[in-house]
């Protein structure tokens, strides 16, 4: 982050204890180096993932977005039974709680695990067990976004929707689309999003991360997107910027992720300041934090440096996350009041 201005004095300590929400963070992508290394050791000889936590830093250096997906899927392959799922989910919640996260919408890709042999019922039972325990023991509320791995095509879309609607775990609130954007046009997934939305699930696809503004338009028009995952390229289309601002469509911004996957060349060139200047609704998120060498707390520091924020400005970012979430009005009021009280 040497290409960014320094934080204002005292702001790092303020951010560390600030109550937060996380709206764009991936389930397997949040596995800590310790958990990844333990799983790799269990499956040694059948995985390229290093069993040494120190070696993971080098393993998580990505040439481009396609290489990131390749590495990500190798970590997904370490999750081989429901107990792995349960442990991973609870450990993700533990790390969120350490960062004063009160509520998180965790993007989960059930197809990737069911495809590898975990029964849908067992998978959903495992994440729900972890969710209930995390809220009781750690004070962090988890909710699920079941997302389609775009690279696996319409078969994955059909199975993801089937799992979502047949199992319908209590924490499930939204339906998403992840994976590579290049070569994976959004309009083909419209029937699945239509069915999910008809059953009350909210629409939160990734768009405009590694492709241009047209992908964001497709997500809005064809998938009924209520929030946009990333939206990094939005500023390239003035008409799209005007639409996003007028309709108050939040963007789930993940600065370090965009740098590491080469979606932006440097943090100093990240479009976040331009988004804010244009009146867009932005939220700060961590995406796949251990893989990108970051945390949600770190991402708030990056945003504060990019936007030259004081404590009040950072608290406003946290409140924007609350407002953009799909939690109940009562919970929004409660967490918003906690942020306000903390910020003074």
Phi and psi in degrees as GROMACS dihedral restraints (atoms count N, CA, C in turn):
[ dihedral_restraints ]
;  ai    aj    ak    al  type     phi  dphi    fc
    3     4     5     6     1   -68.1    20    10
    4     5     6     7     1   -16.1    20    10
    6     7     8     9     1   -87.4    20    10
    7     8     9    10     1     7.2    20    10
    9    10    11    12     1  -113.1    20    10
   10    11    12    13     1   155.5    20    10
   12    13    14    15     1   -62.5    20    10
   13    14    15    16     1   158.8    20    10
   15    16    17    18     1   -71.2    20    10
   16    17    18    19     1   154.2    20    10
   18    19    20    21     1   -66.1    20    10
   19    20    21    22     1   150.3    20    10
   21    22    23    24     1   -66.5    20    10
   22    23    24    25     1   150.5    20    10
   24    25    26    27     1   -55.2    20    10
   25    26    27    28     1   134.6    20    10
   27    28    29    30     1    80.7    20    10
   28    29    30    31     1    -5.7    20    10
   30    31    32    33     1   -74.2    20    10
   31    32    33    34     1   -32.9    20    10
   33    34    35    36     1   -60.7    20    10
   34    35    36    37     1   -43.9    20    10
   36    37    38    39     1   -65.9    20    10
   37    38    39    40     1   -37.7    20    10
   39    40    41    42     1   -62.9    20    10
   40    41    42    43     1   -45.6    20    10
   42    43    44    45     1   -65.1    20    10
   43    44    45    46     1   -38.8    20    10
   45    46    47    48     1   -58.9    20    10
   46    47    48    49     1   -36.6    20    10
   48    49    50    51     1  -102.3    20    10
   49    50    51    52     1     1.8    20    10
   51    52    53    54     1   -68.5    20    10
   52    53    54    55     1   127.6    20    10
   54    55    56    57     1   -61.9    20    10
   55    56    57    58     1   135.8    20    10
   57    58    59    60     1  -137.1    20    10
   58    59    60    61     1   164.1    20    10
   60    61    62    63     1  -125.8    20    10
   61    62    63    64     1   156.6    20    10
   63    64    65    66     1  -127.5    20    10
   64    65    66    67     1   121.8    20    10
   66    67    68    69     1  -110.1    20    10
   67    68    69    70     1   -12.3    20    10
   69    70    71    72     1  -139.0    20    10
   70    71    72    73     1    88.1    20    10
   72    73    74    75     1  -147.6    20    10
   73    74    75    76     1   134.2    20    10
   75    76    77    78     1   -94.6    20    10
   76    77    78    79     1   144.3    20    10
   78    79    80    81     1   -58.7    20    10
   79    80    81    82     1   -67.3    20    10
   81    82    83    84     1   -67.8    20    10
   82    83    84    85     1   -35.0    20    10
   84    85    86    87     1   -66.0    20    10
   85    86    87    88     1    -9.8    20    10
   87    88    89    90     1   -98.4    20    10
   88    89    90    91     1     1.9    20    10
   90    91    92    93     1   -63.0    20    10
   91    92    93    94     1   126.0    20    10
   93    94    95    96     1   -68.1    20    10
   94    95    96    97     1   157.0    20    10
   96    97    98    99     1   -53.6    20    10
   97    98    99   100     1   -36.0    20    10
   99   100   101   102     1   -63.1    20    10
  100   101   102   103     1   -47.4    20    10
  102   103   104   105     1   -66.4    20    10
  103   104   105   106     1   -43.6    20    10
  105   106   107   108     1   -60.1    20    10
  106   107   108   109     1   -44.5    20    10
  108   109   110   111     1   -64.6    20    10
  109   110   111   112     1   -40.6    20    10
  111   112   113   114     1   -63.2    20    10
  112   113   114   115     1   -42.7    20    10
  114   115   116   117     1   -66.4    20    10
  115   116   117   118     1   -40.3    20    10
  117   118   119   120     1   -62.7    20    10
  118   119   120   121     1   -38.2    20    10
  120   121   122   123     1   -65.6    20    10
  121   122   123   124     1   -38.3    20    10
  123   124   125   126     1   -63.1    20    10
  124   125   126   127     1   -32.6    20    10
  126   127   128   129     1  -111.6    20    10
  127   128   129   130     1    26.8    20    10
  129   130   131   132     1   -56.2    20    10
  130   131   132   133     1   137.6    20    10
  132   133   134   135     1    94.5    20    10
  133   134   135   136     1   -13.6    20    10
  135   136   137   138     1  -122.4    20    10
  136   137   138   139     1     9.8    20    10
  138   139   140   141     1  -144.8    20    10
  139   140   141   142     1   146.0    20    10
  141   142   143   144     1   -82.3    20    10
  142   143   144   145     1    -6.0    20    10
  144   145   146   147     1   -72.6    20    10
  145   146   147   148     1   129.2    20    10
  147   148   149   150     1   -65.4    20    10
  148   149   150   151     1   143.3    20    10
  150   151   152   153     1   -89.5    20    10
  151   152   153   154     1     2.4    20    10
  153   154   155   156     1  -102.6    20    10
  154   155   156   157     1   116.5    20    10
  156   157   158   159     1   -54.7    20    10
  157   158   159   160     1   -34.5    20    10
  159   160   161   162     1   -66.1    20    10
  160   161   162   163     1   -33.9    20    10
  162   163   164   165     1   -75.0    20    10
  163   164   165   166     1   -17.1    20    10
  165   166   167   168     1   -65.8    20    10
  166   167   168   169     1   -29.4    20    10
  168   169   170   171     1   -58.7    20    10
  169   170   171   172     1   -42.3    20    10
  171   172   173   174     1   -72.1    20    10
  172   173   174   175     1   -36.5    20    10
  174   175   176   177     1   -63.5    20    10
  175   176   177   178     1   -31.6    20    10
  177   178   179   180     1   -92.9    20    10
  178   179   180   181     1    33.0    20    10
  180   181   182   183     1  -102.6    20    10
  181   182   183   184     1   119.7    20    10
  183   184   185   186     1  -107.1    20    10
  184   185   186   187     1   133.8    20    10
  186   187   188   189     1   -71.4    20    10
  187   188   189   190     1   -37.7    20    10
  189   190   191   192     1  -166.4    20    10
  190   191   192   193     1  -175.2    20    10
  192   193   194   195     1   -66.6    20    10
  193   194   195   196     1   -37.5    20    10
  195   196   197   198     1   -61.9    20    10
  196   197   198   199     1   -40.1    20    10
  198   199   200   201     1   -66.9    20    10
  199   200   201   202     1   -38.4    20    10
  201   202   203   204     1   -57.2    20    10
  202   203   204   205     1   -46.0    20    10
  204   205   206   207     1   -61.3    20    10
  205   206   207   208     1   -40.9    20    10
  207   208   209   210     1   -60.5    20    10
  208   209   210   211     1   -46.8    20    10
  210   211   212   213     1   -67.1    20    10
  211   212   213   214     1   -42.7    20    10
  213   214   215   216     1   -56.2    20    10
  214   215   216   217     1   -46.0    20    10
  216   217   218   219     1   -66.9    20    10
  217   218   219   220     1   -28.7    20    10
  219   220   221   222     1   -68.3    20    10
  220   221   222   223     1   -30.7    20    10
  222   223   224   225     1   -75.9    20    10
  223   224   225   226     1   -39.7    20    10
  225   226   227   228     1   -54.0    20    10
  226   227   228   229     1   -39.1    20    10
  228   229   230   231     1   -65.9    20    10
  229   230   231   232     1   -13.0    20    10
  231   232   233   234     1   -78.9    20    10
  232   233   234   235     1   -16.0    20    10
  234   235   236   237     1   -91.0    20    10
  235   236   237   238     1    98.4    20    10
  237   238   239   240     1  -115.4    20    10
  238   239   240   241     1    -6.9    20    10
  240   241   242   243     1  -151.5    20    10
  241   242   243   244     1   172.7    20    10
  243   244   245   246     1   -66.3    20    10
  244   245   246   247     1   -27.3    20    10
  246   247   248   249     1   -69.4    20    10
  247   248   249   250     1   -37.4    20    10
  249   250   251   252     1   -57.8    20    10
  250   251   252   253     1   -43.5    20    10
  252   253   254   255     1   -62.9    20    10
  253   254   255   256     1   -45.2    20    10
  255   256   257   258     1   -62.7    20    10
  256   257   258   259     1   -46.9    20    10
  258   259   260   261     1   -63.5    20    10
  259   260   261   262     1   -47.5    20    10
  261   262   263   264     1   -57.8    20    10
  262   263   264   265     1   -47.3    20    10
  264   265   266   267     1   -63.4    20    10
  265   266   267   268     1   -43.8    20    10
  267   268   269   270     1   -66.3    20    10
  268   269   270   271     1   -39.1    20    10
  270   271   272   273     1   -66.4    20    10
  271   272   273   274     1   -35.5    20    10
  273   274   275   276     1   -61.2    20    10
  274   275   276   277     1   -45.1    20    10
  276   277   278   279     1   -62.2    20    10
  277   278   279   280     1   -39.6    20    10
  279   280   281   282     1   -61.1    20    10
  280   281   282   283     1   -42.7    20    10
  282   283   284   285     1   -67.4    20    10
  283   284   285   286     1   -38.7    20    10
  285   286   287   288     1   -62.6    20    10
  286   287   288   289     1   -43.5    20    10
  288   289   290   291     1   -61.9    20    10
  289   290   291   292     1   -36.5    20    10
  291   292   293   294     1   -59.9    20    10
  292   293   294   295     1   -26.8    20    10
  294   295   296   297     1   -97.2    20    10
  295   296   297   298     1    15.4    20    10
  297   298   299   300     1    65.4    20    10
  298   299   300   301     1    29.5    20    10
  300   301   302   303     1   -80.6    20    10
  301   302   303   304     1   125.4    20    10
  303   304   305   306     1   -94.4    20    10
  304   305   306   307     1   -24.1    20    10
  306   307   308   309     1  -154.6    20    10
  307   308   309   310     1   136.8    20    10
  309   310   311   312     1  -142.2    20    10
  310   311   312   313     1   137.4    20    10
  312   313   314   315     1  -100.9    20    10
  313   314   315   316     1   103.3    20    10
  315   316   317   318     1   -91.3    20    10
  316   317   318   319     1   124.2    20    10
  318   319   320   321     1   -80.5    20    10
  319   320   321   322     1   120.4    20    10
  321   322   323   324     1  -121.6    20    10
  322   323   324   325     1   140.1    20    10
  324   325   326   327     1  -115.6    20    10
  325   326   327   328     1    81.1    20    10
  327   328   329   330     1   -60.8    20    10
  328   329   330   331     1   -31.3    20    10
  330   331   332   333     1   -55.7    20    10
  331   332   333   334     1   -40.6    20    10
  333   334   335   336     1   -62.8    20    10
  334   335   336   337     1   -31.9    20    10
  336   337   338   339     1   -88.5    20    10
  337   338   339   340     1   -40.8    20    10
  339   340   341   342     1   -64.3    20    10
  340   341   342   343     1   -39.3    20    10
  342   343   344   345     1   -61.0    20    10
  343   344   345   346     1   -26.5    20    10
  345   346   347   348     1   -95.3    20    10
  346   347   348   349     1     7.4    20    10
  348   349   350   351     1   112.7    20    10
  349   350   351   352     1    -2.0    20    10
  351   352   353   354     1   -84.9    20    10
  352   353   354   355     1   128.2    20    10
  354   355   356   357     1   -64.9    20    10
  355   356   357   358     1   141.6    20    10
  357   358   359   360     1   -53.9    20    10
  358   359   360   361     1   -41.4    20    10
  360   361   362   363     1   -63.4    20    10
  361   362   363   364     1   -43.2    20    10
  363   364   365   366     1   -67.7    20    10
  364   365   366   367     1   -39.0    20    10
  366   367   368   369     1   -62.5    20    10
  367   368   369   370     1   -49.1    20    10
  369   370   371   372     1   -67.5    20    10
  370   371   372   373     1   -36.2    20    10
  372   373   374   375     1   -63.6    20    10
  373   374   375   376     1   -38.8    20    10
  375   376   377   378     1   -65.9    20    10
  376   377   378   379     1   -45.6    20    10
  378   379   380   381     1   -68.5    20    10
  379   380   381   382     1   -34.3    20    10
  381   382   383   384     1   -69.1    20    10
  382   383   384   385     1   -39.9    20    10
  384   385   386   387     1   -57.9    20    10
  385   386   387   388     1   -45.5    20    10
  387   388   389   390     1   -66.2    20    10
  388   389   390   391     1   -38.7    20    10
  390   391   392   393     1   -62.3    20    10
  391   392   393   394     1   -48.3    20    10
  393   394   395   396     1   -63.5    20    10
  394   395   396   397     1   -43.4    20    10
  396   397   398   399     1   -65.5    20    10
  397   398   399   400     1   -41.3    20    10
  399   400   401   402     1   -63.4    20    10
  400   401   402   403     1   -40.7    20    10
  402   403   404   405     1   -67.8    20    10
  403   404   405   406     1   -39.2    20    10
  405   406   407   408     1   -71.3    20    10
  406   407   408   409     1   -44.0    20    10
  408   409   410   411     1   -93.5    20    10
  409   410   411   412     1   -30.1    20    10
  411   412   413   414     1  -112.6    20    10
  412   413   414   415     1   -14.9    20    10
  414   415   416   417     1    75.6    20    10
  415   416   417   418     1    18.9    20    10
  417   418   419   420     1  -114.3    20    10
  418   419   420   421     1   127.7    20    10
  420   421   422   423     1   -91.9    20    10
  421   422   423   424     1   122.7    20    10
  423   424   425   426     1  -103.5    20    10
  424   425   426   427     1   139.4    20    10
  426   427   428   429     1  -131.1    20    10
  427   428   429   430     1   157.2    20    10
  429   430   431   432     1  -110.1    20    10
  430   431   432   433     1   138.2    20    10
  432   433   434   435     1  -112.3    20    10
  433   434   435   436     1   111.7    20    10
  435   436   437   438     1   -82.5    20    10
  436   437   438   439     1   120.4    20    10
  438   439   440   441     1  -117.7    20    10
  439   440   441   442     1   150.2    20    10
  441   442   443   444     1   -81.6    20    10
  442   443   444   445     1   129.0    20    10
  444   445   446   447     1   -77.8    20    10
  445   446   447   448     1   103.7    20    10
  447   448   449   450     1   -55.3    20    10
  448   449   450   451     1   -33.1    20    10
  450   451   452   453     1   -66.8    20    10
  451   452   453   454     1   -18.6    20    10
  453   454   455   456     1   -91.4    20    10
  454   455   456   457     1    -3.1    20    10
  456   457   458   459     1    77.0    20    10
  457   458   459   460     1  -160.1    20    10
  459   460   461   462     1   -72.8    20    10
  460   461   462   463     1   -25.3    20    10
  462   463   464   465     1   -60.6    20    10
  463   464   465   466     1   -44.4    20    10
  465   466   467   468     1   -66.2    20    10
  466   467   468   469     1   -37.0    20    10
  468   469   470   471     1   -62.0    20    10
  469   470   471   472     1   -45.8    20    10
  471   472   473   474     1   -63.1    20    10
  472   473   474   475     1   -44.1    20    10
  474   475   476   477     1   -70.9    20    10
  475   476   477   478     1   -37.6    20    10
  477   478   479   480     1   -61.6    20    10
  478   479   480   481     1   -45.3    20    10
  480   481   482   483     1   -64.8    20    10
  481   482   483   484     1   -40.6    20    10
  483   484   485   486     1   -61.7    20    10
  484   485   486   487     1   -44.1    20    10
  486   487   488   489     1   -63.2    20    10
  487   488   489   490     1   -44.2    20    10
  489   490   491   492     1   -59.5    20    10
  490   491   492   493     1   -46.0    20    10
  492   493   494   495     1   -84.2    20    10
  493   494   495   496     1   -30.9    20    10
  495   496   497   498     1   -77.8    20    10
  496   497   498   499     1   -42.9    20    10
  498   499   500   501     1   -85.1    20    10
  499   500   501   502     1   -41.2    20    10
  501   502   503   504     1    39.3    20    10
  502   503   504   505     1    62.5    20    10
  504   505   506   507     1   -59.3    20    10
  505   506   507   508     1   150.6    20    10
  507   508   509   510     1   -58.4    20    10
  508   509   510   511     1   -30.8    20    10
  510   511   512   513     1   -82.6    20    10
  511   512   513   514     1    -5.4    20    10
  513   514   515   516     1   -75.5    20    10
  514   515   516   517     1   125.1    20    10
  516   517   518   519     1  -128.9    20    10
  517   518   519   520     1   -17.0    20    10
  519   520   521   522     1  -148.2    20    10
  520   521   522   523     1   169.0    20    10
  522   523   524   525     1  -130.4    20    10
  523   524   525   526     1   132.8    20    10
  525   526   527   528     1  -133.9    20    10
  526   527   528   529     1  -178.2    20    10
  528   529   530   531     1  -146.1    20    10
  529   530   531   532     1   118.6    20    10
  531   532   533   534     1  -123.0    20    10
  532   533   534   535     1  -159.8    20    10
  534   535   536   537     1    80.0    20    10
  535   536   537   538     1  -168.9    20    10
  537   538   539   540     1   -65.9    20    10
  538   539   540   541     1   145.6    20    10
  540   541   542   543     1   -93.9    20    10
  541   542   543   544     1   -34.7    20    10
  543   544   545   546     1   -66.5    20    10
  544   545   546   547     1   124.7    20    10
  546   547   548   549     1    80.3    20    10
  547   548   549   550     1     5.7    20    10
  549   550   551   552     1  -128.1    20    10
  550   551   552   553     1    78.2    20    10
  552   553   554   555     1   -62.9    20    10
  553   554   555   556     1   139.3    20    10
  555   556   557   558     1   -69.1    20    10
  556   557   558   559     1   -37.5    20    10
  558   559   560   561     1   -57.3    20    10
  559   560   561   562     1   -28.3    20    10
  561   562   563   564     1   -63.7    20    10
  562   563   564   565     1   -18.9    20    10
  564   565   566   567     1   -93.8    20    10
  565   566   567   568     1     3.3    20    10
  567   568   569   570     1   -55.6    20    10
  568   569   570   571     1   -45.6    20    10
  570   571   572   573     1   -59.4    20    10
  571   572   573   574     1   -33.1    20    10
  573   574   575   576     1   -74.6    20    10
  574   575   576   577     1   -39.4    20    10
  576   577   578   579     1   -69.1    20    10
  577   578   579   580     1   -36.6    20    10
  579   580   581   582     1   -59.7    20    10
  580   581   582   583     1   -45.0    20    10
  582   583   584   585     1   -68.0    20    10
  583   584   585   586     1   -40.6    20    10
  585   586   587   588     1   -63.6    20    10
  586   587   588   589     1   -44.6    20    10
  588   589   590   591     1   -66.3    20    10
  589   590   591   592     1   -35.8    20    10
  591   592   593   594     1   -63.2    20    10
  592   593   594   595     1   -24.5    20    10
  594   595   596   597     1   -96.3    20    10
  595   596   597   598     1    13.0    20    10
  597   598   599   600     1    91.6    20    10
  598   599   600   601     1     5.2    20    10
  600   601   602   603     1   -84.9    20    10
  601   602   603   604     1   142.8    20    10
  603   604   605   606     1   -85.2    20    10
  604   605   606   607     1   153.7    20    10
  606   607   608   609     1  -102.9    20    10
  607   608   609   610     1   118.8    20    10
  609   610   611   612     1  -139.1    20    10
  610   611   612   613     1    64.4    20    10
  612   613   614   615     1   -77.0    20    10
  613   614   615   616     1   152.7    20    10
  615   616   617   618     1   -70.4    20    10
  616   617   618   619     1   143.7    20    10
  618   619   620   621     1  -165.5    20    10
  619   620   621   622     1   144.0    20    10
  621   622   623   624     1    69.3    20    10
  622   623   624   625     1    26.6    20    10
  624   625   626   627     1   -85.8    20    10
  625   626   627   628     1   -51.6    20    10
  627   628   629   630     1  -121.9    20    10
  628   629   630   631     1     4.7    20    10
  630   631   632   633     1  -124.2    20    10
  631   632   633   634     1   179.1    20    10
  633   634   635   636     1   -84.0    20    10
  634   635   636   637     1  -173.2    20    10
  636   637   638   639     1   -59.3    20    10
  637   638   639   640     1   -25.8    20    10
  639   640   641   642     1   -59.7    20    10
  640   641   642   643     1   -34.3    20    10
  642   643   644   645     1   -63.1    20    10
  643   644   645   646     1   -35.6    20    10
  645   646   647   648     1   -69.1    20    10
  646   647   648   649     1   -43.2    20    10
  648   649   650   651     1   -56.9    20    10
  649   650   651   652     1   -43.8    20    10
  651   652   653   654     1   -61.5    20    10
  652   653   654   655     1   -41.5    20    10
  654   655   656   657     1   -63.1    20    10
  655   656   657   658     1   -39.0    20    10
  657   658   659   660     1   -71.1    20    10
  658   659   660   661     1   -48.3    20    10
  660   661   662   663     1   -80.5    20    10
  661   662   663   664     1   -40.3    20    10
  663   664   665   666     1   -95.1    20    10
  664   665   666   667     1   -30.6    20    10
  666   667   668   669     1  -107.6    20    10
  667   668   669   670     1    -2.3    20    10
  669   670   671   672     1    63.6    20    10
  670   671   672   673     1    35.4    20    10
  672   673   674   675     1   -57.3    20    10
  673   674   675   676     1   129.9    20    10
  675   676   677   678     1   -97.7    20    10
  676   677   678   679     1   -24.7    20    10
  678   679   680   681     1  -137.6    20    10
  679   680   681   682     1   157.8    20    10
  681   682   683   684     1  -113.7    20    10
  682   683   684   685     1   123.3    20    10
  684   685   686   687     1   -72.7    20    10
  685   686   687   688     1   112.2    20    10
  687   688   689   690     1    83.0    20    10
  688   689   690   691     1   -82.9    20    10
  690   691   692   693     1    68.4    20    10
  691   692   693   694     1    25.1    20    10
  693   694   695   696     1   -58.0    20    10
  694   695   696   697     1   -33.2    20    10
  696   697   698   699     1   -90.3    20    10
  697   698   699   700     1     6.0    20    10
  699   700   701   702     1   -56.9    20    10
  700   701   702   703     1   -35.7    20    10
  702   703   704   705     1   -68.3    20    10
  703   704   705   706     1    -7.9    20    10
  705   706   707   708     1   -77.3    20    10
  706   707   708   709     1    -4.9    20    10
  708   709   710   711     1  -134.3    20    10
  709   710   711   712     1   102.2    20    10
  711   712   713   714     1   -56.4    20    10
  712   713   714   715     1   -35.3    20    10
  714   715   716   717     1   -67.5    20    10
  715   716   717   718     1   -38.0    20    10
  717   718   719   720     1   -66.5    20    10
  718   719   720   721     1   -42.1    20    10
  720   721   722   723     1   -59.0    20    10
  721   722   723   724     1   -43.8    20    10
  723   724   725   726     1   -61.9    20    10
  724   725   726   727     1   -41.5    20    10
  726   727   728   729     1   -65.4    20    10
  727   728   729   730     1   -46.9    20    10
  729   730   731   732     1   -62.3    20    10
  730   731   732   733     1   -39.1    20    10
  732   733   734   735     1   -69.6    20    10
  733   734   735   736     1   -43.9    20    10
  735   736   737   738     1   -65.5    20    10
  736   737   738   739     1   -40.4    20    10
  738   739   740   741     1   -93.4    20    10
  739   740   741   742     1     1.1    20    10
  741   742   743   744     1    54.8    20    10
  742   743   744   745     1    46.1    20    10
  744   745   746   747     1   -84.5    20    10
  745   746   747   748     1   114.8    20    10
  747   748   749   750     1   -70.8    20    10
  748   749   750   751     1   146.6    20    10
  750   751   752   753     1  -106.1    20    10
  751   752   753   754     1   134.2    20    10
  753   754   755   756     1   -92.6    20    10
  754   755   756   757     1    93.6    20    10
  756   757   758   759     1   -90.5    20    10
  757   758   759   760     1   133.3    20    10
  759   760   761   762     1  -132.6    20    10
  760   761   762   763     1    81.2    20    10
  762   763   764   765     1   -58.8    20    10
  763   764   765   766     1   -50.6    20    10
  765   766   767   768     1   -65.7    20    10
  766   767   768   769     1   -37.6    20    10
  768   769   770   771     1   -54.8    20    10
  769   770   771   772     1   -47.2    20    10
  771   772   773   774     1   -62.7    20    10
  772   773   774   775     1   -32.9    20    10
  774   775   776   777     1   -70.8    20    10
  775   776   777   778     1   -48.5    20    10
  777   778   779   780     1   -67.7    20    10
  778   779   780   781     1   -35.2    20    10
  780   781   782   783     1   -87.2    20    10
  781   782   783   784     1     5.7    20    10
  783   784   785   786     1    68.9    20    10
  784   785   786   787     1    23.2    20    10
  786   787   788   789     1   -71.6    20    10
  787   788   789   790     1   -28.4    20    10
  789   790   791   792     1  -128.4    20    10
  790   791   792   793     1   147.4    20    10
  792   793   794   795     1   -73.5    20    10
  793   794   795   796     1   -35.9    20    10
  795   796   797   798     1  -146.7    20    10
  796   797   798   799     1   158.5    20    10
  798   799   800   801     1   -63.2    20    10
  799   800   801   802     1   -34.7    20    10
  801   802   803   804     1   -61.3    20    10
  802   803   804   805     1   -23.1    20    10
  804   805   806   807     1   -98.2    20    10
  805   806   807   808     1     8.4    20    10
  807   808   809   810     1   -66.0    20    10
  808   809   810   811     1   141.5    20    10
  810   811   812   813     1   -77.0    20    10
  811   812   813   814     1     2.0    20    10
  813   814   815   816     1   -52.4    20    10
  814   815   816   817     1   -48.2    20    10
  816   817   818   819     1   -59.7    20    10
  817   818   819   820     1   -38.5    20    10
  819   820   821   822     1   -67.1    20    10
  820   821   822   823     1   -37.0    20    10
  822   823   824   825     1   -61.0    20    10
  823   824   825   826     1   -46.4    20    10
  825   826   827   828     1   -64.8    20    10
  826   827   828   829     1   -43.8    20    10
  828   829   830   831     1   -61.0    20    10
  829   830   831   832     1   -31.0    20    10
  831   832   833   834     1   -83.3    20    10
  832   833   834   835     1    -0.3    20    10
  834   835   836   837     1    83.8    20    10
  835   836   837   838     1    18.5    20    10
  837   838   839   840     1   -78.4    20    10
  838   839   840   841     1   152.3    20    10
  840   841   842   843     1   -83.3    20    10
  841   842   843   844     1   118.8    20    10
  843   844   845   846     1  -122.2    20    10
  844   845   846   847     1   144.3    20    10
  846   847   848   849     1  -124.3    20    10
  847   848   849   850     1   154.8    20    10
  849   850   851   852     1  -108.0    20    10
  850   851   852   853     1   131.7    20    10
  852   853   854   855     1  -145.7    20    10
  853   854   855   856     1   170.3    20    10
  855   856   857   858     1  -114.2    20    10
  856   857   858   859     1   -14.4    20    10
  858   859   860   861     1    69.4    20    10
  859   860   861   862     1   -92.5    20    10
  861   862   863   864     1  -127.9    20    10
  862   863   864   865     1    72.2    20    10
  864   865   866   867     1   -56.6    20    10
  865   866   867   868     1   -50.0    20    10
  867   868   869   870     1   -64.1    20    10
  868   869   870   871     1   -34.1    20    10
  870   871   872   873     1   -66.2    20    10
  871   872   873   874     1   -29.1    20    10
  873   874   875   876     1  -101.9    20    10
  874   875   876   877     1     6.3    20    10
  876   877   878   879     1    64.5    20    10
  877   878   879   880     1    38.2    20    10
  879   880   881   882     1  -139.5    20    10
  880   881   882   883     1  -180.0    20    10
  882   883   884   885     1  -143.1    20    10
  883   884   885   886     1   170.6    20    10
  885   886   887   888     1   -63.8    20    10
  886   887   888   889     1   -38.7    20    10
  888   889   890   891     1   -58.3    20    10
  889   890   891   892     1   -44.5    20    10
  891   892   893   894     1   -60.1    20    10
  892   893   894   895     1   -40.4    20    10
  894   895   896   897     1   -66.6    20    10
  895   896   897   898     1   -33.7    20    10
  897   898   899   900     1   -65.6    20    10
  898   899   900   901     1   -36.5    20    10
  900   901   902   903     1   -66.2    20    10
  901   902   903   904     1   -42.5    20    10
  903   904   905   906     1   -59.4    20    10
  904   905   906   907     1   -47.5    20    10
  906   907   908   909     1   -61.9    20    10
  907   908   909   910     1   -41.3    20    10
  909   910   911   912     1   -62.5    20    10
  910   911   912   913     1   -37.4    20    10
  912   913   914   915     1   -73.3    20    10
  913   914   915   916     1   -41.2    20    10
  915   916   917   918     1   -63.1    20    10
  916   917   918   919     1   -36.4    20    10
  918   919   920   921     1  -102.3    20    10
  919   920   921   922     1    -1.2    20    10
  921   922   923   924     1    52.7    20    10
  922   923   924   925     1    55.2    20    10
  924   925   926   927     1   -91.2    20    10
  925   926   927   928     1   150.3    20    10
  927   928   929   930     1   -96.9    20    10
  928   929   930   931     1  -174.1    20    10
  930   931   932   933     1   -59.8    20    10
  931   932   933   934     1   -40.4    20    10
  933   934   935   936     1   -63.4    20    10
  934   935   936   937     1   -38.8    20    10
  936   937   938   939     1   -66.7    20    10
  937   938   939   940     1   -39.4    20    10
  939   940   941   942     1   -66.2    20    10
  940   941   942   943     1   -41.6    20    10
  942   943   944   945     1   -61.5    20    10
  943   944   945   946     1   -36.1    20    10
  945   946   947   948     1   -64.7    20    10
  946   947   948   949     1   -36.9    20    10
  948   949   950   951     1   -62.5    20    10
  949   950   951   952     1   -42.8    20    10
  951   952   953   954     1   -62.7    20    10
  952   953   954   955     1   -41.0    20    10
  954   955   956   957     1   -66.3    20    10
  955   956   957   958     1   -33.6    20    10
  957   958   959   960     1   -62.4    20    10
  958   959   960   961     1   -36.5    20    10
  960   961   962   963     1   -64.2    20    10
  961   962   963   964     1   -42.0    20    10
  963   964   965   966     1   -60.7    20    10
  964   965   966   967     1   -48.6    20    10
  966   967   968   969     1   -63.6    20    10
  967   968   969   970     1   -33.8    20    10
  969   970   971   972     1   -83.1    20    10
  970   971   972   973     1    -9.0    20    10
  972   973   974   975     1   -74.1    20    10
  973   974   975   976     1   171.2    20    10
  975   976   977   978     1  -104.3    20    10
  976   977   978   979     1    20.7    20    10
  978   979   980   981     1   -74.5    20    10
  979   980   981   982     1   167.5    20    10
  981   982   983   984     1   -66.5    20    10
  982   983   984   985     1   159.0    20    10
  984   985   986   987     1   -58.7    20    10
  985   986   987   988     1   -39.4    20    10
  987   988   989   990     1   -61.5    20    10
  988   989   990   991     1   -44.3    20    10
  990   991   992   993     1   -69.8    20    10
  991   992   993   994     1   -36.8    20    10
  993   994   995   996     1   -60.6    20    10
  994   995   996   997     1   -43.2    20    10
  996   997   998   999     1   -63.1    20    10
  997   998   999  1000     1   -43.3    20    10
  999  1000  1001  1002     1   -64.8    20    10
 1000  1001  1002  1003     1   -49.0    20    10
 1002  1003  1004  1005     1   -72.1    20    10
 1003  1004  1005  1006     1   -36.8    20    10
 1005  1006  1007  1008     1   -60.4    20    10
 1006  1007  1008  1009     1   -40.0    20    10
 1008  1009  1010  1011     1   -65.9    20    10
 1009  1010  1011  1012     1   -35.7    20    10
 1011  1012  1013  1014     1   -66.1    20    10
 1012  1013  1014  1015     1   -41.0    20    10
 1014  1015  1016  1017     1   -63.1    20    10
 1015  1016  1017  1018     1   -45.7    20    10
 1017  1018  1019  1020     1   -61.0    20    10
 1018  1019  1020  1021     1   -42.4    20    10
 1020  1021  1022  1023     1   -65.4    20    10
 1021  1022  1023  1024     1   -40.5    20    10
 1023  1024  1025  1026     1   -65.6    20    10
 1024  1025  1026  1027     1   -41.8    20    10
 1026  1027  1028  1029     1   -74.6    20    10
 1027  1028  1029  1030     1   -15.3    20    10
